[in-house]
């Protein structure tokens, strides 16, 4: 019995293979953690991320600044964040980092522990993230996001107790919004970023006022 031809859409669905969705950032990081059988260097991470290395690096280094760490760690962890964000602002297509940073590595165990902290949070966030209401063309969006990420990355490196967490979160949200082209997530990231800068300015202002008052009382 001859089968009647289907609709044009059905025929096209059969004839044309479905376009695969790009892999989520959490999937790339998870594969890196699974495949690690020795020290994981920054250079190896950059090579694995490929063309995504700029925005993905911003998410990664911002995420590392969210992990509880000794005071002052954000000064060290924030430096690569500043360098990569500046390159994004400059329109670079691939992340460049100094050799002494590229050679830095974590043991496979420590890298997996870091991913055990980052990945569940990133995966929960990715459930709500999707391409929508993205207001920029590709290159222009990267430069604008790079400018915002650079400003926040500089705030991350300031030696302010507990002052790095909120700007690092805002930086991660903004960079992830660029990867996924999610305008709503971009808006959330910008709002969190403005709030974080306001809090840091208030803390610095209060500390300056307290120091001035203490000096006045001393004399």
Buried (B, 14 or more C-beta within 10 A) or exposed (E): EEEEEEEEEEEEEEEEEEEEEEEBBBBBBBEBBEEBEEEBBBBBBBEBBEEBBBBBBBBBBBBBBBBEEEEEBBEEBBBBBBBBBBBBBEEBEEBEBEEEBBEBBBEBEEBBBBBEBBBEBBBEBBEEBEEEEBEBEEEEBBEBBBBBBBBBBBBBBBEBEEBBBBBBBBBBBBBBBBBBBBBBBBBBBBEBBEEBBEBBEEBEEEEEEEEEEEEEEEE
